[in-house]
Amino acid sequence: MIDLSLLPDGGLSWLDASGPRSQIVLSTRIRLARNVSGYAFGPRARDADRTAVLERVTEASAASPRIGGGQLFRLDTAERRDRQLLHERHLISKELAGLDREARPRPGAALLVHGWVGVMVNEEDHLRLQGISSGFALEEAYVQLESVDAELGRLLPFAFHPEFGYLTSCPTNAGTGLRASVLIHLPGLVLTKEINKVLQGLAQVGLTFRGLYGEGSEVVGQYFQLSNQTTLGKSEEELLDHLGKIVRQVIEYEGQAREVLVRDAPTIIADKVWRAYGLLRHARSLSFDEAMNLLSAVRLGVGVNLIPDVSVYTLNKLLIFTQPAHVAALEGRAIGDPELPTVRATYVRTLLDAEAG
C-alpha cells in the first residue's frame, strides 16, 4: 500500500488557499512534456523501452540536487485504490493510473515526487513534469518547475528538434511541451447562464476547458480547468502571458456575475447557499456528485460573504477527501462499498462541525 505520509502535506500543499485569488482559483498547474532520445515513445514504445526509461529517470533523479531524495511510487505494481488516490489528489493522470475499466498501468509507469514537483514516468510521453501551486500563480509556478526541467535536461538527452522544439507523442504538445492550467470555480457564470458564452470565447482564443480531473473528465460542481490548447510556435512566456490575460478576464466576469446574483436575487442565492450548508451539516448519506454540488454552493456563499465560519482551506480539503478512493480509505473499505455515501456524510459533518464550533 502506498504511504502518502511520505509526501510533504501528502502532496496537497496547494489546498492551503494561500495563493492569489484562491477563493475563485483553487490551483495552478504547470506541466512539461519530455521524451528521452534513443527510446521509442508514444504508441511505438515497447515494454523494454518504458522499463529502460524508468531506469534512466531514476538514475538522473538520484544525481539531481533538486529532486534527489524524492519519493518514487511504482504504479505498475500498485493496487487500484492507491492509484486512484494519487489521481484524486491530481498527482497523476487517469491514463497513467490505468483506471479505465479493467486497465492496468503500463510497465514502467511511475511517479516521482519531491516537494511540490512531480514527474510522471511513462504516461503518453516518457516524462510529464508538473507542479501544482495554490491560487492563481502562473509565473511563480513556472519558474520553479523550469529549474527542475533544466537540471534534468542536463542529465537526460531530451528529444529535441531545432525547428520543432521538444518532440512529443502528440503533435499538439510539440514545441515547448508546456501545458498550463488553472482549476477555477465559476458558479456565478453558471447561475447567470453566461458560462456557455465564456467557454465558446475560450476556444476562439486558443484555450480549452475540461472538468475537475482534467482531460476526458466531466464538469462537476461548477469547477473548470482552463488551459492552453497548443504549445508549438510560441515561447513559454508567451503561452503563460496569454493564458494569464484570459483567466484574469474570466475571474472578472465571475466577480461581476456574483455581484448581479447578490443584487438581483439575494433571497434566492441565500436560500441556495444556506440550504446546501444545512444539508452538508446534517445529511446522513451523500453521493459524490451531490457532495460536489453542495460544496460548490457553500463555496459561493463563502465567496460572497454569506457564510462567515467556513474557511476556503476546509472547502478545498473536502473537495479532495470526499472523492471515492479517499472515502474508501477512511475506513479501509472497497471503492464500490455501498456504505461509502454514509461514510462520506459522516466525514463532512465531522469536519464542518469542528470548524463551526
LINHU-V443352 format. One record per residue. N is the residue number from 1. RES is the residue in one letter. SS is DSSP state (H for helix, E for strand, L for the rest). PSI is psi in whole degrees, 0 to 359 (* if undefined). OMEGA is omega in whole degrees, -180 to 180 (* if undefined). Layout:
n | res | ss | psi | omega
N | RES | SS | PSI | OMEGA
N | RES | SS | PSI | OMEGA
//
This chain:
n | res | ss | psi | omega
1 | M | L | 138 | -180
2 | I | L | 133 | 179
3 | D | L | 97 | -177
4 | L | H | 348 | 177
5 | S | H | 347 | 177
6 | L | H | 342 | -179
7 | L | L | 140 | 174
8 | P | H | 124 | -178
9 | D | H | 24 | 180
10 | G | H | 21 | -177
11 | G | H | 16 | -174
12 | L | L | 35 | -179
13 | S | H | 336 | -179
14 | W | H | 348 | -180
15 | L | H | 344 | -170
16 | D | H | 355 | 176
17 | A | L | 31 | -179
18 | S | L | 347 | -175
19 | G | L | 169 | 180
20 | P | L | 141 | 176
21 | R | L | 36 | -171
22 | S | L | 347 | 174
23 | Q | L | 329 | -179
24 | I | L | 316 | 179
25 | V | E | 114 | -178
26 | L | E | 316 | -175
27 | S | E | 160 | 173
28 | T | E | 133 | 179
29 | R | E | 132 | 174
30 | I | E | 132 | -180
31 | R | E | 136 | 179
32 | L | E | 125 | 179
33 | A | E | 129 | -180
34 | R | E | 150 | 174
35 | N | L | 152 | -178
36 | V | E | 126 | 179
37 | S | L | 145 | 177
38 | G | L | 353 | 180
39 | Y | L | 138 | 177
40 | A | L | 144 | 177
41 | F | L | 167 | -175
42 | G | H | 209 | -177
43 | P | H | 340 | -178
44 | R | H | 345 | -177
45 | A | L | 134 | 176
46 | R | L | 171 | -178
47 | D | H | 321 | -179
48 | A | H | 324 | 177
49 | D | H | 313 | -176
50 | R | H | 320 | 179
51 | T | H | 319 | 179
52 | A | H | 321 | 178
53 | V | H | 317 | 178
54 | L | H | 319 | 179
55 | E | H | 317 | 179
56 | R | H | 318 | -180
57 | V | H | 319 | 179
58 | T | H | 317 | 179
59 | E | H | 317 | -179
60 | A | H | 319 | -179
61 | S | H | 324 | 179
62 | A | H | 331 | -180
63 | A | L | 0 | -176
64 | S | L | 122 | 177
65 | P | L | 333 | -175
66 | R | L | 326 | 180
67 | I | L | 4 | 175
68 | G | L | 140 | -177
69 | G | L | 4 | 177
70 | G | L | 168 | -179
71 | Q | E | 131 | 177
72 | L | E | 124 | 177
73 | F | E | 118 | 176
74 | R | E | 110 | -178
75 | L | H | 335 | -179
76 | D | H | 349 | 176
77 | T | H | 2 | -177
78 | A | L | 152 | 175
79 | E | L | 156 | -176
80 | R | H | 318 | -178
81 | R | H | 323 | 178
82 | D | H | 318 | 179
83 | R | H | 322 | 179
84 | Q | H | 327 | 176
85 | L | H | 314 | 179
86 | L | H | 323 | 178
87 | H | H | 317 | -180
88 | E | H | 336 | 176
89 | R | L | 6 | 178
90 | H | L | 25 | 179
91 | L | L | 335 | 177
92 | I | L | 160 | 179
93 | S | L | 164 | 177
94 | K | H | 323 | -180
95 | E | H | 312 | -180
96 | L | H | 325 | -179
97 | A | H | 342 | -179
98 | G | L | 48 | -174
99 | L | L | 357 | 179
100 | D | L | 113 | 179
101 | R | L | 239 | -177
102 | E | L | 21 | -179
103 | A | L | 156 | 174
104 | R | L | 154 | 175
105 | P | L | 153 | 176
106 | R | L | 151 | 172
107 | P | L | 135 | -178
108 | G | L | 0 | 178
109 | A | L | 130 | -176
110 | A | E | 165 | 175
111 | L | E | 128 | 175
112 | L | E | 127 | -178
113 | V | E | 131 | 173
114 | H | E | 114 | -176
115 | G | L | 232 | -180
116 | W | L | 359 | -180
117 | V | E | 134 | 176
118 | G | E | 150 | 175
119 | V | E | 112 | 174
120 | M | E | 125 | -176
121 | V | E | 128 | 178
122 | N | L | 44 | 167
123 | E | L | 224 | 176
124 | E | L | 323 | 173
125 | D | L | 167 | -180
126 | H | L | 316 | 180
127 | L | E | 139 | 168
128 | R | E | 100 | 177
129 | L | E | 135 | 179
130 | Q | E | 152 | 175
131 | G | E | 139 | 179
132 | I | E | 130 | 179
133 | S | E | 162 | -177
134 | S | E | 141 | 173
135 | G | L | 201 | -175
136 | F | L | 96 | -171
137 | A | L | 61 | -175
138 | L | H | 308 | -175
139 | E | H | 316 | -179
140 | E | H | 318 | -179
141 | A | H | 320 | -178
142 | Y | H | 318 | -178
143 | V | H | 317 | -179
144 | Q | H | 320 | -179
145 | L | H | 327 | -180
146 | E | H | 322 | -179
147 | S | H | 323 | 177
148 | V | H | 318 | 179
149 | D | H | 316 | -179
150 | A | H | 320 | -179
151 | E | H | 315 | 178
152 | L | H | 326 | 178
153 | G | H | 335 | 176
154 | R | H | 337 | -177
155 | L | H | 340 | -179
156 | L | L | 142 | 179
157 | P | L | 90 | -180
158 | F | E | 142 | 178
159 | A | L | 118 | -174
160 | F | E | 139 | 178
161 | H | E | 135 | -176
162 | P | L | 334 | 180
163 | E | L | 319 | -173
164 | F | L | 356 | 178
165 | G | E | 211 | -180
166 | Y | E | 133 | -178
167 | L | L | 135 | -175
168 | T | L | 166 | -179
169 | S | L | 320 | 180
170 | C | L | 129 | -178
171 | P | H | 331 | -178
172 | T | H | 346 | 179
173 | N | H | 354 | -178
174 | A | L | 165 | -178
175 | G | E | 250 | 177
176 | T | L | 334 | -174
177 | G | L | 13 | -173
178 | L | E | 130 | 168
179 | R | E | 122 | 176
180 | A | E | 139 | -179
181 | S | E | 156 | 172
182 | V | E | 140 | 173
183 | L | E | 114 | -168
184 | I | E | 145 | -177
185 | H | E | 120 | -172
186 | L | L | 54 | -179
187 | P | H | 328 | -180
188 | G | H | 314 | 180
189 | L | H | 325 | 178
190 | V | H | 314 | -176
191 | L | H | 331 | 177
192 | T | L | 3 | 177
193 | K | L | 32 | 177
194 | E | L | 357 | -171
195 | I | H | 320 | -178
196 | N | H | 321 | 178
197 | K | H | 318 | 180
198 | V | H | 315 | -178
199 | L | H | 323 | 176
200 | Q | H | 323 | 177
201 | G | H | 326 | 179
202 | L | H | 316 | -178
203 | A | H | 327 | -178
204 | Q | H | 341 | 180
205 | V | L | 20 | 173
206 | G | L | 18 | 177
207 | L | E | 168 | 178
208 | T | E | 166 | 178
209 | F | E | 152 | 178
210 | R | E | 181 | -179
211 | G | E | 195 | -174
212 | L | L | 322 | -176
213 | Y | L | 9 | 179
214 | G | E | 213 | -172
215 | E | L | 131 | 177
216 | G | L | 1 | -178
217 | S | L | 154 | 180
218 | E | L | 155 | 176
219 | V | L | 128 | 178
220 | V | L | 141 | 178
221 | G | L | 18 | 179
222 | Q | L | 28 | 174
223 | Y | E | 130 | -178
224 | F | E | 145 | 169
225 | Q | E | 120 | 178
226 | L | E | 133 | -177
227 | S | E | 166 | 174
228 | N | E | 150 | -174
229 | Q | L | 326 | 179
230 | T | L | 162 | -177
231 | T | L | 354 | -175
232 | L | L | 139 | 174
233 | G | L | 354 | 178
234 | K | L | 154 | 178
235 | S | L | 167 | 177
236 | E | H | 317 | -179
237 | E | H | 320 | 179
238 | E | H | 319 | 179
239 | L | H | 315 | -179
240 | L | H | 320 | 180
241 | D | H | 318 | -179
242 | H | H | 312 | 179
243 | L | H | 318 | -179
244 | G | H | 316 | 180
245 | K | H | 317 | -178
246 | I | H | 318 | 180
247 | V | H | 321 | 177
248 | R | H | 323 | 176
249 | Q | H | 318 | 180
250 | V | H | 319 | 177
251 | I | H | 318 | 179
252 | E | H | 316 | 178
253 | Y | H | 320 | 179
254 | E | H | 318 | 178
255 | G | H | 319 | 178
256 | Q | H | 319 | 179
257 | A | H | 321 | 178
258 | R | H | 321 | 178
259 | E | H | 320 | 178
260 | V | H | 317 | -180
261 | L | H | 315 | -179
262 | V | H | 324 | -179
263 | R | H | 316 | -171
264 | D | H | 339 | -178
265 | A | L | 55 | -175
266 | P | H | 320 | -178
267 | T | H | 318 | -179
268 | I | H | 316 | -179
269 | I | H | 317 | 179
270 | A | H | 319 | 179
271 | D | H | 318 | 180
272 | K | H | 315 | -177
273 | V | H | 309 | -177
274 | W | H | 328 | 176
275 | R | H | 317 | 178
276 | A | H | 317 | 180
277 | Y | H | 319 | 179
278 | G | H | 319 | 179
279 | L | H | 318 | 179
280 | L | H | 324 | -179
281 | R | H | 337 | -172
282 | H | H | 350 | -178
283 | A | L | 146 | 178
284 | R | L | 354 | 179
285 | S | L | 130 | -179
286 | L | L | 125 | 171
287 | S | L | 166 | -180
288 | F | H | 311 | -179
289 | D | H | 320 | 180
290 | E | H | 317 | 179
291 | A | H | 318 | -180
292 | M | H | 317 | -179
293 | N | H | 321 | 178
294 | L | H | 318 | 178
295 | L | H | 326 | 177
296 | S | H | 316 | 180
297 | A | H | 319 | 179
298 | V | H | 322 | 178
299 | R | H | 321 | 175
300 | L | H | 317 | 179
301 | G | H | 320 | 176
302 | V | H | 321 | -178
303 | G | H | 330 | 180
304 | V | L | 18 | 173
305 | N | L | 31 | 174
306 | L | L | 327 | -180
307 | I | L | 110 | -173
308 | P | L | 344 | -167
309 | D | L | 12 | -180
310 | V | L | 129 | -178
311 | S | L | 155 | 176
312 | V | H | 326 | 177
313 | Y | H | 316 | 179
314 | T | H | 318 | 180
315 | L | H | 322 | 176
316 | N | H | 317 | 180
317 | K | H | 317 | 179
318 | L | H | 326 | 179
319 | L | H | 322 | -179
320 | I | H | 312 | -170
321 | F | H | 359 | 172
322 | T | L | 3 | 177
323 | Q | L | 156 | -168
324 | P | H | 310 | -177
325 | A | H | 325 | 178
326 | H | H | 319 | 177
327 | V | H | 318 | 179
328 | A | H | 322 | -178
329 | A | H | 336 | -179
330 | L | H | 321 | -178
331 | E | L | 18 | 178
332 | G | L | 36 | -178
333 | R | L | 167 | 174
334 | A | L | 153 | -178
335 | I | L | 330 | 180
336 | G | L | 10 | -179
337 | D | L | 128 | -179
338 | P | L | 347 | 180
339 | E | L | 358 | -177
340 | L | H | 321 | 177
341 | P | H | 326 | 177
342 | T | H | 317 | 178
343 | V | H | 318 | 180
344 | R | H | 312 | -179
345 | A | H | 321 | 179
346 | T | H | 317 | 179
347 | Y | H | 315 | -179
348 | V | H | 314 | 180
349 | R | H | 315 | -177
350 | T | H | 315 | -178
351 | L | H | 317 | -179
352 | L | H | 324 | 177
353 | D | H | 319 | -179
354 | A | H | 323 | -179
355 | E | H | 321 | -178
356 | A | H | 351 | 178
357 | G | L | * | *
//
